[in-house]
Amino acid sequence: MRCLTPYEKGYNFENVTATTNSIIVNHPEPVVKSGCKKYRLLTTIYTIFVSCLNNNLNKSEEFNVQTYERYYEIQNLTPFTKYKLKFNLSNFYFGQLSINPFESNVTQVNTNSGKLNAPENVSVLALTPTIAVVHWMLKKVKCVAVIYEVHWKSVTLVDGTQQKGKQFINVPKHMIDGRFFTKINLSLPLQDYLIYVRVYPVNFSDFYNESLNEIVHITKQYYFERGQYK
């Protein structure tokens, strides 16, 4: 029975490489116990534990993935983020023989710099001739603090000048359906405005990404739905 599980030793990642949105790890090959060379170990199970500190909530976010591969890419990660990794090594007989998985040391690695996903589904609701609510969605961003900017500019020139402005949002408000929103004050009433939302990691404004433009027509038929946007 002793030959059904690998030799117990310190197993750690052999190599860890980061990209913008992923981390590629190289697991060690389990060692056969002395006197068990003629036995072939069952397929090794690697359970990878991933964690990072959420700067917005000041708490750790964790998840794990399981693989049978020595080379594995952990995907859908966030740029500019420090991750902590460790893994457990086991096989089918660990559970049968009540043996605890072999646990590696913790490894820290930073993902590379890069752009976040662009805000999506931007929509605009006019509350008054000069006040509008901008809604948008963003695929979940883990463990990195971000800044949003809402930009607007008039479609036509007013007295030879294009009216424009922007608003910074550190912590946007949420709708029940998960959309973010903020109120903006437009420069002039009864104009057509081109509006878009920009996002980037805190202190890295050069790595911004932005939504498609949304044109809103501010007419006299605006809405008085202020209650839900206080």
Phi, psi and omega in degrees: 000331183296339183275357183280344180237155183287168177297135181276118180207182178280107178259125179225165178302135176278330179201143178225126181231134181253146169241194180292317186236015181205165174229129181255125182242151177241111181278154176283156175273133181295148182261132178287141180293156178301133180085003183244021186300329183279352178265143178255125180291147174293168180305132181280139177254123176252119176253114184262129178254126184239134177217155176207158181269122177281109183292334180285321184257354181055043176215160183276140173250135186227150170204167178220155178227151181239137181212158174256001185266142175287328177254124184216140178251119176274115190254175177060040176267175185255137176298163175060031189234138176268123179247147172251131183234145167206167179217157170252139178248131180202180168213186186305322187282347177301314179291320181296326183258009179056044177257133177289141176301152177280127187254135180276172170286164178276134177243136177254140179209143178258133172288156184286165177291151180174174182276147172282170175296147180286144173302147184232169173052046178288132176219157185228134177240121179279126177265321176219177178299342181233004179235131179224156175251128179254128177249149174202164176240153174215131176303144189307129177251120182260137163063026173216132178282136184234159174243137173253145171233129173257121182250144174215149176207147182290144180289323180248160179283144176242114185054039177079005183233139175275122179282128181209162179191175177207158181225132179268138178228116177276314182231092182289155177279158183246145167272167179298327182278006176096352179287149170273158174205157173207154176265142177233150177254115183278155187292312184228148179282163171055047177236160170268127183241143173262122188233137175213164183240134180245148178220145177198158177293148178304134179073008179226057185294340178291340182261047182276158169225152185218158183283172169291157180286143175239125179264126179245137180258107178273106181244183178288346181268056179273171188251150177247070180246054189282334190306317185277359183242024179290000000 
